Amino acid sequence: MKNLVSIAVITALLFSCGPKIYKSSSFSSALAKHKIVAILPAEVTMQLRPNEAKKMTTEQLEDITSKTGYDIQEKMYGWFLRRQEKFSYTVKFQDVTKTNALLKQAGISYSDLKTTDRSKLAQILGVDAVLQDRTNMEKPMSEGAAVAVGVLVGAWGATNKVNTTINIHDGKSGDLLWKYDYEVSVQ
């Protein structure tokens, strides 16, 4: 439940106003050639409050971050699918179940994703580009505090601060084509 609340906030934040966006000079020409984009599981880091950190083992934290990474991937995929008609995307998004199955078949684990070349991932996945979110959550709140904040200010989630970066890499070259940075704090 805690992960789902966090995912809802992250997904909402990803597409709100105020981001910093980078677009490479080759973005438009690459986009014209791209047909299929894979959404990778998000790379998640959590900086827990000291009391929470004491209660959790390293393995538990790794489990939570990987589950959250897959949840964010699924939410992003759903978000793009729901808006496909409205925004008339020129690309299709590979089903995340297929993406994850191909990664597993190739022996690439969740922890391997951050160090694997993006062009290699695109080749394994049979896509023209790969999209990945990197999310850092600082000082997650308790679920009760998150609900209270949600009721009071309309910002739902179990964290005080979220930094998110979405990168799109070209499948052939591995070059960064587009980058979206956003930070939000709930005090």
VOZAFI-342111 format. One record per residue (C-alpha): residue number from 0; x, y negated, z. Coordinates in steps of 0.001 Angstrom, whole numbers, padded with zeros to 6 digits. Last residue first. Layout:
REM residues N
NUM / X / Y / Z
...
This chain:
REM residues 187
186 / 006777 / -020060 / 004050
185 / 006166 / -018422 / 000694
184 / 009077 / -018856 / -001672
183 / 009069 / -018434 / -005431
182 / 011932 / -018012 / -007850
181 / 011815 / -017572 / -011609
180 / 014316 / -016711 / -014279
179 / 013327 / -015668 / -017823
178 / 016028 / -014497 / -020206
177 / 015847 / -013896 / -023948
176 / 018113 / -012392 / -026583
175 / 020868 / -010803 / -024488
174 / 023087 / -008765 / -026777
173 / 022916 / -004961 / -026745
172 / 023974 / -005040 / -030387
171 / 021495 / -002618 / -031921
170 / 018714 / -002669 / -029310
169 / 018643 / -006417 / -028704
168 / 018288 / -007191 / -025024
167 / 015293 / -008785 / -023305
166 / 015923 / -009916 / -019749
165 / 013395 / -010693 / -017035
164 / 014776 / -012301 / -013909
163 / 012913 / -012423 / -010616
162 / 013720 / -014080 / -007332
161 / 011153 / -013453 / -004611
160 / 011041 / -015135 / -001218
159 / 008862 / -014624 / 001843
158 / 007723 / -011116 / 000970
157 / 004688 / -008919 / 001439
156 / 002473 / -010280 / -001226
155 / -000581 / -012312 / -002056
154 / -000401 / -016049 / -002663
153 / -003936 / -017444 / -002248
152 / -002891 / -019952 / 000393
151 / -004783 / -018952 / 003523
150 / -006172 / -015534 / 002596
149 / -002938 / -014410 / 000941
148 / -000830 / -015741 / 003810
147 / -002939 / -013771 / 006295
146 / -002729 / -010629 / 004134
145 / 001066 / -010936 / 003946
144 / 001305 / -011453 / 007715
143 / -000684 / -008278 / 008312
142 / 001449 / -006352 / 005820
141 / 004596 / -007395 / 007655
140 / 006696 / -009900 / 005851
139 / 009617 / -009090 / 003545
138 / 012720 / -011133 / 004307
137 / 014133 / -011499 / 000810
136 / 012935 / -009758 / -002318
135 / 015257 / -009575 / -005328
134 / 013722 / -008600 / -008641
133 / 015473 / -007675 / -011868
132 / 013075 / -007078 / -014739
131 / 014075 / -005172 / -017831
130 / 013120 / -005406 / -021483
129 / 014752 / -003229 / -024114
128 / 014827 / -003880 / -027856
127 / 014479 / -002057 / -031178
126 / 013385 / 001259 / -029705
125 / 014338 / 004941 / -030041
124 / 014647 / 005429 / -026275
123 / 018150 / 006917 / -026407
122 / 019225 / 004277 / -028948
121 / 017696 / 001461 / -026892
120 / 019483 / 002754 / -023777
119 / 022809 / 002865 / -025639
118 / 022241 / -000699 / -026876
117 / 021487 / -001785 / -023290
116 / 024766 / -000421 / -021935
115 / 024212 / 001568 / -018756
114 / 025333 / -000034 / -015493
113 / 022000 / -001227 / -014083
112 / 020133 / 001832 / -015344
111 / 022284 / 004445 / -013593
110 / 020494 / 003987 / -010224
109 / 017149 / 004907 / -011794
108 / 018677 / 008033 / -013276
107 / 019896 / 008584 / -016824
106 / 020210 / 012299 / -017603
105 / 019096 / 011927 / -021244
104 / 015896 / 013886 / -020511
103 / 015240 / 011591 / -017544
102 / 015596 / 008490 / -019728
101 / 013351 / 010041 / -022383
100 / 010691 / 010895 / -019776
99 / 010870 / 007378 / -018302
98 / 010351 / 005701 / -021680
97 / 007572 / 008133 / -022618
96 / 005725 / 007398 / -019372
95 / 006413 / 003697 / -019926
94 / 004469 / 003747 / -023199
93 / 006578 / 001865 / -025718
92 / 005501 / -001725 / -026171
91 / 004466 / -002822 / -029644
90 / 005935 / -005856 / -031324
89 / 004520 / -008851 / -033225
88 / 002428 / -009768 / -030217
87 / -000955 / -011234 / -031107
86 / -001270 / -013263 / -027894
85 / -004932 / -012520 / -027157
84 / -004904 / -009013 / -028643
83 / -001840 / -007790 / -026773
82 / -002807 / -009479 / -023482
81 / -004122 / -006390 / -021692
80 / -001269 / -004290 / -023067
79 / 001365 / -006783 / -021897
78 / 000001 / -006814 / -018333
77 / -000305 / -003031 / -018275
76 / 003342 / -002630 / -019271
75 / 004374 / -005212 / -016664
74 / 002406 / -003361 / -013981
73 / 003972 / 000001 / -014898
72 / 007512 / -001414 / -014808
71 / 006770 / -003162 / -011502
70 / 005583 / 000148 / -010032
69 / 008708 / 001933 / -011323
68 / 010948 / -000632 / -009623
67 / 008839 / -000495 / -006444
66 / 009324 / 003269 / -006310
65 / 013078 / 002744 / -006831
64 / 013252 / 000109 / -004082
63 / 011248 / 002178 / -001608
62 / 013328 / 005316 / -002183
61 / 016601 / 003408 / -001895
60 / 015366 / 001861 / 001378
59 / 014396 / 005287 / 002709
58 / 017785 / 006735 / 001734
57 / 019643 / 003887 / 003457
56 / 017668 / 004622 / 006613
55 / 014974 / 002280 / 007897
54 / 014009 / 001177 / 011393
53 / 017063 / -001043 / 011914
52 / 016423 / -002839 / 008596
51 / 012898 / -003748 / 009703
50 / 014149 / -005431 / 012882
49 / 016888 / -007271 / 010937
48 / 014453 / -008602 / 008298
47 / 014966 / -006801 / 005012
46 / 016896 / -007893 / 001961
45 / 015293 / -005921 / -000803
44 / 016802 / -005206 / -004198
43 / 014836 / -004059 / -007214
42 / 015985 / -003208 / -010748
41 / 012741 / -002901 / -012638
40 / 012012 / 000311 / -014546
39 / 012693 / -000283 / -018236
38 / 010141 / -001746 / -020645
37 / 010805 / -000409 / -024128
36 / 010216 / -002656 / -027149
35 / 009042 / -001446 / -030564
34 / 008843 / -003325 / -033897
33 / 011812 / -005692 / -033900
32 / 013044 / -007170 / -037168
31 / 011375 / -010609 / -036931
30 / 012307 / -010746 / -033246
29 / 015984 / -010440 / -034113
28 / 015795 / -013439 / -036467
27 / 013900 / -015482 / -033897
26 / 016196 / -014623 / -030979
25 / 019505 / -015143 / -032800
24 / 020131 / -018585 / -031260
23 / 019579 / -017045 / -027837
22 / 016574 / -018016 / -025727
21 / 017037 / -018952 / -022079
20 / 014022 / -019722 / -019898
19 / 013943 / -021276 / -016450
18 / 010498 / -020748 / -014972
17 / 008116 / -023385 / -013634
16 / 004675 / -022013 / -014426
15 / 003313 / -018527 / -013714
14 / 003995 / -015326 / -015658
13 / 006376 / -013427 / -013493
12 / 004735 / -014734 / -010356
11 / 001510 / -012840 / -010919
10 / 003397 / -009595 / -011541
9 / 005519 / -010156 / -008477
8 / 002531 / -010851 / -006277
7 / 000624 / -007771 / -007442
6 / 003737 / -005634 / -007118
5 / 004257 / -006728 / -003529
4 / 000692 / -005746 / -002646
3 / 001200 / -002399 / -004355
2 / 004445 / -001795 / -002486
1 / 002792 / -002408 / 000901
0 / 000000 / 000000 / 000000
